[in-house]
Amino acid sequence: MCTCSQKTQELVALAQGGDQSALNHLYKVYSERVRWMVRFRMSKELRFKLESMEIVQDTLVNALHGLDNFTYKNEGDFVRWLSKIAENELRGSLRKLHADKRDIRNVVRFNYDRPTTGGRYAGMPTPVDATTPSVIMSKRDELARLEKAIDGLKPEYREVIVLTKIDGLSYNEMGQRLGKSNEAVRKLMSRAMVELTVAFKRV
């Protein structure tokens, strides 16, 4: 039986060979995932100023047209590659807003000017329980609730949840990115998950 990862690997290989149907299929399969990668990085206020679907489309087009620069190892690698491109696209959109002389300083949750981790990413962390974002991501009807819950979190909690549960960074990678030890990252993530669970039950 073909697993999701094997199917993705097959589609990526076909798309890299110029198969248009494979490209279209990857676009269809991952467009919703990329949409939430983008939206979870945006504050509630910023969503009124930026059209998330335009960023999603630009992300997928650039990613799929740039598949020759991607080496498939597992589906987690592919998801994190998409996430990195989505972050770059969002950063570009923020720069355009700034160029339009709109004040975005009070609506940006993350510091997008920090350098991203170089090289390939490691494997996905293991999901914690049934209320984690990684599990909720598979339940489309609960995504809107998750978005509202994340909106109410402190910026540092929001960031670690997105980096680990949505982007799939390991604790080691996230520690390097945030300049924290693995233990500090684990404690921060633990506190963030407690706050998210409480917030999710409230919305």
N, C-alpha and C positions, 0 to 999 in steps of 0.2 A: 504493500500500500504506500503510495507516494505521500510524504509528509509535506507540510506547508513550506518548510525550508527547502526541500528538494524541488518543489514546484517553483519557488522563487528563483532558485539557482538555475533551473532549466529556462525560465523566462528571461533571466538576465543574459544567459549565454546566447539565446536566440536573438534577443534584442541587440546584443553586441555584434551579431552577425548581420544585422540589417533587417530583421524580421519585423515588419510594421505591426502585425497583429500582436506580437509579443510586447512591443512598446505600448500599444493601446491597452493591453491587458494589465500591465504593470501600473499604468496610469490609473486605471479603474480601481485596482485592488488597493493602491496606497494613497489615493487622493484624500480619503477620509482621515487616515492616520496623519498625513501631513497637515491637514486642516487643523487638527487639534494640537499638533506640535506648535503651529503658529499661534493659535488662539490662547493656549496656555502660557505663552510668553508675553502676551499683551495684557495690559491692565484693562479694566472695564472702560475707563475713559478713552484709552487709545483705540479701542475697537470702534468708537464713533468717528475717529479721524482717519483710520486706515481700513481699506477693504481687504479683509483676510483672504478671500478667494482669489484675488489677483496675485497675492504673495504665494498662495498655494500653487496656482497655475505656473507662475514663474519658476518656483522651486522644482516642480516636476518636469517642466520642459528643459530646464538647465541640467537637471540630474540625468534625465533619460538621454539627452543629447551628448552628455559627457560620460556615458558608460564605459567608453574606451579607457578612461582614466581610473576605473574602479576594478579592483580584484576581489571577486566574491569568495568569502570564506564561510560565512553563515548568514542567516537572515538578520541576526542582531547587528552584524556589521553593516548590512544594507540599510537597515532602519536608522542607524546612527549616522551613516553617510548622508541620508536624506535630511536628517535633523540638522547636520552641520550646514548644509546648503540652505535650508529653511532659515536658520539663524542669520546667515549672510544676507539673504534676501530681505529679511526683516530689518537688519541693520541698514541696508541700502535705502529702504523705504523711510526709515527714521531720518536718515541724512537728507532725503528729499523734503521731508516735512520741515526740517530745520532750515533748509535752503529757502523754503517758502515763508520763513520768519514766523513760524508758529511755535509757541512755547510748549515744548514737550517735556521739560525737565520734571514736572510734577506728575507725569502719567506713565513714565517708563519704569517698569519694575526692576529690570535687570540691568547690569552694566555691560552693554554689548561691545564696549571698547576693549574689554579684557581679551587677551590672546587666547585662542582655543588650543586644546591639547593637540600636539602634532602626532603624526604617525597613525597606525591602525589602532582600533579600539579592541578591548578584550571582550570576553563573553558577557551575556546579560546577567544581572544579579537575580537571585531566586525571589519570586514574589513572596510577600510576607503573609498575607491572608486575603480573604474574599473581599475586603473593603479597600484594598490598595488600588491606586490608579491603573496599574498594569492589568488588573482583573476587570475593573470598571470600564476600561477602554474597549473591552469586548462586548459591553452592554450599551448599545447606542442610545437607548432611552434614558440612561443615567448620566450621559456625558454632560448634558446641560446642567444637571445638579452639581456635578464635579467642578464644572467651570465656575459656578457661583460660589462653591465652597472654597476653591483656591483663591478666588478674588478677595476673600476676607482674611487671608493669611498674611503674616509678616513677609516682606520681600525675601528674606533669607530662607524662610521655610518654603515659600513658593519655588524658589530657585532650586533647592536641593531635590524637591519632589520631581520637578520637571527633568532635571539632569539624570536622576537615577531611574525613575519609573516610566518616564515617557521616552527619553533619549537612550536609556539603557547603559549609562556610564557605570563602571565599577566604582567601588569606594576609593580605590587607589587612584583612578583617573580623576575622580571628582576632587580628591584631596590635592592632587597636583594642580588642578585648575583653580581651586579656591585658596590654595596656599595653606591648607590645614592638614593635620595628621589624620590617619585612617580612623583612629579612635575618636577624634573630634568630629569627624564627618559622621560616624555612626551615631554619636550622641545627638548631633544636630538633626540627623534624619529621624531618629527615634522621637524627638520632641515634635518635629514637623508632622510625623504621621499621627501622633496623638491629637494634635490640633486639627489636622485635616479630618480625622474620624469624627471629632466633635462637630466641626463645621458642616460636614456632609449630612449628619443626622438632623441638623437644624434647618437645612434648605429643603 
